[in-house]
Amino acid sequence: MISDRPAEVEDRAVPGHWEGDLIIGSTASKSAIGTLVERTTGYVMLLHLPGDHTARTVADAMITAMNTLPEQLRRSTTWDQGAEMSRHQEITIATGMPIYFCDPHSPWQRGSNENTNGLLREYFPKSTDLSFHGPGILENVAAELNRRPRKRHGYRTPAEVLAELVSNPVN
């Protein structure tokens, strides 16, 4: 549970803690996009889930995406209590990242992710078939968000802040 999460996650000072969720497409398509936001930088990664958002599909996509990151950026993930995370132990074993779960009906406990999902709805409206958007489109949308300057970073972008963290790791 989120109450077990290390205190270092709260103040965003230590990079590598992520928030995750799904944005769901049309009921007919059963499509979704997985969203991951790094809490310190605001860096966004999107998971292509065109045919379903079952626990197996989400676990496979998350493991693949997270294992592209350096170890110092894989400290934890916070998610809601959706059934898509029923393979959380498998994800933790494969990535080395513990997964913490928000309290029921408490989306503010993943505020960065909820904000990002709102931005993503400009690109991917509700009730549309999200399977239409392939991995290339998702990468382009994530790159666009990662190039948006942020006041909290002195108007540097999440991509710039992440690149700096990777090139100057402090473990």
C-alpha positions as a Markdown table, in Angstrom:
| # | Residue | x | y | z |
|---|---|---|---|---|
| 1 | Met | 0.0 | 0.0 | 0.0 |
| 2 | Ile | 1.0 | 3.6 | -0.5 |
| 3 | Ser | 1.4 | 3.9 | 3.3 |
| 4 | Asp | 4.4 | 1.5 | 3.0 |
| 5 | Arg | 6.1 | 3.6 | 0.4 |
| 6 | Pro | 9.5 | 5.2 | 1.4 |
| 7 | Ala | 9.3 | 8.8 | 2.6 |
| 8 | Glu | 11.8 | 9.8 | -0.1 |
| 9 | Val | 9.1 | 9.4 | -2.7 |
| 10 | Glu | 7.0 | 12.2 | -1.3 |
| 11 | Asp | 9.3 | 15.2 | -1.8 |
| 12 | Arg | 10.4 | 14.2 | -5.4 |
| 13 | Ala | 14.0 | 14.8 | -4.5 |
| 14 | Val | 15.1 | 11.2 | -5.4 |
| 15 | Pro | 14.6 | 10.3 | -9.0 |
| 16 | Gly | 13.3 | 6.9 | -10.2 |
| 17 | His | 9.9 | 6.8 | -8.6 |
| 18 | Trp | 7.1 | 6.5 | -11.1 |
| 19 | Glu | 3.3 | 6.9 | -11.1 |
| 20 | Gly | 1.3 | 4.8 | -13.5 |
| 21 | Asp | -2.3 | 4.3 | -14.8 |
| 22 | Leu | -4.3 | 3.5 | -17.9 |
| 23 | Ile | -6.3 | 5.7 | -20.2 |
| 24 | Ile | -9.0 | 3.6 | -21.6 |
| 25 | Gly | -10.3 | 3.7 | -25.1 |
| 26 | Ser | -13.7 | 2.7 | -26.5 |
| 27 | Thr | -15.5 | -0.2 | -25.0 |
| 28 | Ala | -15.7 | -1.9 | -28.4 |
| 29 | Ser | -12.0 | -1.8 | -29.1 |
| 30 | Lys | -10.9 | -2.8 | -25.5 |
| 31 | Ser | -7.9 | -0.6 | -26.2 |
| 32 | Ala | -5.9 | 1.4 | -23.7 |
| 33 | Ile | -2.6 | 3.3 | -23.3 |
| 34 | Gly | -0.5 | 2.7 | -20.2 |
| 35 | Thr | 1.0 | 5.9 | -18.8 |
| 36 | Leu | 4.0 | 6.2 | -16.6 |
| 37 | Val | 5.3 | 9.5 | -15.2 |
| 38 | Glu | 8.6 | 9.9 | -13.3 |
| 39 | Arg | 7.9 | 12.0 | -10.2 |
| 40 | Thr | 11.1 | 14.1 | -10.0 |
| 41 | Thr | 11.4 | 15.0 | -13.7 |
| 42 | Gly | 7.8 | 14.6 | -15.0 |
| 43 | Tyr | 9.2 | 12.4 | -17.8 |
| 44 | Val | 6.5 | 10.5 | -19.6 |
| 45 | Met | 6.5 | 7.0 | -21.0 |
| 46 | Leu | 3.5 | 5.5 | -22.8 |
| 47 | Leu | 2.7 | 1.8 | -23.1 |
| 48 | His | 1.1 | 0.5 | -26.3 |
| 49 | Leu | -1.8 | -1.7 | -25.3 |
| 50 | Pro | -3.8 | -2.1 | -28.6 |
| 51 | Gly | -5.9 | -5.2 | -28.1 |
| 52 | Asp | -6.5 | -5.4 | -24.3 |
| 53 | His | -5.4 | -4.2 | -21.0 |
| 54 | Thr | -5.3 | -7.5 | -19.1 |
| 55 | Ala | -2.8 | -8.0 | -16.4 |
| 56 | Arg | -0.6 | -10.1 | -18.7 |
| 57 | Thr | -0.5 | -7.4 | -21.4 |
| 58 | Val | 0.2 | -4.6 | -19.0 |
| 59 | Ala | 2.9 | -6.6 | -17.2 |
| 60 | Asp | 4.7 | -7.4 | -20.4 |
| 61 | Ala | 4.6 | -3.8 | -21.6 |
| 62 | Met | 5.7 | -2.4 | -18.3 |
| 63 | Ile | 8.6 | -4.9 | -17.9 |
| 64 | Thr | 9.8 | -4.1 | -21.4 |
| 65 | Ala | 9.5 | -0.3 | -20.9 |
| 66 | Met | 11.0 | -0.1 | -17.5 |
| 67 | Asn | 14.0 | -2.4 | -18.4 |
| 68 | Thr | 15.1 | 0.2 | -21.0 |
| 69 | Leu | 15.9 | 2.6 | -18.1 |
| 70 | Pro | 19.1 | 2.6 | -16.0 |
| 71 | Glu | 18.8 | 1.0 | -12.6 |
| 72 | Gln | 18.9 | 4.3 | -10.8 |
| 73 | Leu | 15.6 | 5.3 | -12.5 |
| 74 | Arg | 13.8 | 2.1 | -11.4 |
| 75 | Arg | 13.1 | 2.7 | -7.7 |
| 76 | Ser | 9.3 | 2.3 | -7.5 |
| 77 | Thr | 6.0 | 2.6 | -9.2 |
| 78 | Thr | 2.7 | 3.8 | -7.6 |
| 79 | Trp | -0.5 | 2.6 | -9.3 |
| 80 | Asp | -4.2 | 2.4 | -8.5 |
| 81 | Gln | -5.8 | -0.8 | -7.4 |
| 82 | Gly | -7.0 | -1.9 | -10.9 |
| 83 | Ala | -7.1 | -5.5 | -11.9 |
| 84 | Glu | -4.5 | -4.8 | -14.6 |
| 85 | Met | -1.8 | -4.8 | -11.9 |
| 86 | Ser | -2.6 | -8.3 | -10.5 |
| 87 | Arg | 0.8 | -9.4 | -11.8 |
| 88 | His | 2.6 | -6.7 | -9.8 |
| 89 | Gln | 4.9 | -9.2 | -8.2 |
| 90 | Glu | 6.1 | -10.5 | -11.6 |
| 91 | Ile | 6.8 | -6.9 | -12.6 |
| 92 | Thr | 8.7 | -6.2 | -9.4 |
| 93 | Ile | 10.8 | -9.4 | -9.9 |
| 94 | Ala | 11.6 | -8.6 | -13.6 |
| 95 | Thr | 12.4 | -4.9 | -13.0 |
| 96 | Gly | 13.6 | -4.6 | -9.4 |
| 97 | Met | 10.9 | -2.0 | -8.8 |
| 98 | Pro | 8.4 | -2.4 | -6.0 |
| 99 | Ile | 4.9 | -1.4 | -6.8 |
| 100 | Tyr | 2.8 | 0.5 | -4.3 |
| 101 | Phe | -1.0 | 0.9 | -4.5 |
| 102 | Cys | -3.0 | 4.0 | -3.8 |
| 103 | Asp | -5.9 | 3.9 | -1.4 |
| 104 | Pro | -9.3 | 3.2 | -3.1 |
| 105 | His | -10.9 | 6.2 | -4.8 |
| 106 | Ser | -7.8 | 8.4 | -4.2 |
| 107 | Pro | -6.5 | 9.5 | -7.6 |
| 108 | Trp | -4.7 | 12.5 | -6.0 |
| 109 | Gln | -2.2 | 10.1 | -4.6 |
| 110 | Arg | -0.9 | 9.9 | -8.1 |
| 111 | Gly | -1.3 | 13.5 | -8.9 |
| 112 | Ser | 1.5 | 13.8 | -11.5 |
| 113 | Asn | 0.0 | 10.9 | -13.4 |
| 114 | Glu | -3.6 | 12.2 | -13.3 |
| 115 | Asn | -2.4 | 15.6 | -14.6 |
| 116 | Thr | -0.5 | 13.9 | -17.4 |
| 117 | Asn | -3.5 | 11.8 | -18.3 |
| 118 | Gly | -5.5 | 15.0 | -18.6 |
| 119 | Leu | -2.9 | 16.3 | -21.1 |
| 120 | Leu | -3.0 | 13.0 | -23.0 |
| 121 | Arg | -6.7 | 13.3 | -23.5 |
| 122 | Glu | -6.0 | 16.2 | -25.8 |
| 123 | Tyr | -4.3 | 13.7 | -28.1 |
| 124 | Phe | -6.5 | 10.7 | -27.3 |
| 125 | Pro | -10.1 | 11.7 | -26.7 |
| 126 | Lys | -12.3 | 9.6 | -24.4 |
| 127 | Ser | -14.3 | 6.8 | -26.0 |
| 128 | Thr | -12.1 | 6.6 | -29.1 |
| 129 | Asp | -10.3 | 3.5 | -30.4 |
| 130 | Leu | -6.8 | 3.9 | -29.0 |
| 131 | Ser | -5.5 | 0.8 | -30.9 |
| 132 | Phe | -5.3 | 3.1 | -33.9 |
| 133 | His | -2.3 | 4.8 | -32.3 |
| 134 | Gly | 0.7 | 2.6 | -32.8 |
| 135 | Pro | 4.0 | 2.7 | -30.9 |
| 136 | Gly | 5.5 | 5.4 | -33.1 |
| 137 | Ile | 2.6 | 7.8 | -32.5 |
| 138 | Leu | 2.9 | 7.1 | -28.7 |
| 139 | Glu | 6.6 | 7.8 | -28.8 |
| 140 | Asn | 6.0 | 11.1 | -30.6 |
| 141 | Val | 3.3 | 12.2 | -28.1 |
| 142 | Ala | 5.5 | 11.3 | -25.2 |
| 143 | Ala | 8.4 | 13.1 | -26.8 |
| 144 | Glu | 6.3 | 16.2 | -27.3 |
| 145 | Leu | 5.2 | 16.2 | -23.6 |
| 146 | Asn | 8.8 | 15.6 | -22.5 |
| 147 | Arg | 9.9 | 18.6 | -24.5 |
| 148 | Arg | 7.5 | 21.0 | -22.8 |
| 149 | Pro | 9.3 | 23.4 | -20.4 |
| 150 | Arg | 8.3 | 23.2 | -16.8 |
| 151 | Lys | 8.3 | 26.0 | -14.3 |
| 152 | Arg | 9.3 | 23.7 | -11.5 |
| 153 | His | 12.5 | 22.9 | -13.5 |
| 154 | Gly | 13.4 | 26.5 | -14.2 |
| 155 | Tyr | 11.8 | 26.1 | -17.6 |
| 156 | Arg | 13.9 | 23.2 | -18.6 |
| 157 | Thr | 12.1 | 20.2 | -20.0 |
| 158 | Pro | 11.6 | 16.8 | -18.4 |
| 159 | Ala | 13.8 | 15.3 | -21.1 |
| 160 | Glu | 16.6 | 17.7 | -20.2 |
| 161 | Val | 16.3 | 17.0 | -16.5 |
| 162 | Leu | 16.2 | 13.3 | -17.1 |
| 163 | Ala | 19.3 | 13.4 | -19.4 |
| 164 | Glu | 21.1 | 15.3 | -16.7 |
| 165 | Leu | 20.2 | 12.8 | -14.0 |
| 166 | Val | 21.4 | 9.9 | -16.2 |
| 167 | Ser | 24.7 | 11.5 | -17.1 |
| 168 | Asn | 25.4 | 12.5 | -13.4 |
| 169 | Pro | 24.0 | 9.7 | -11.3 |
| 170 | Val | 23.9 | 10.2 | -7.6 |
| 171 | Asn | 23.0 | 6.9 | -5.9 |
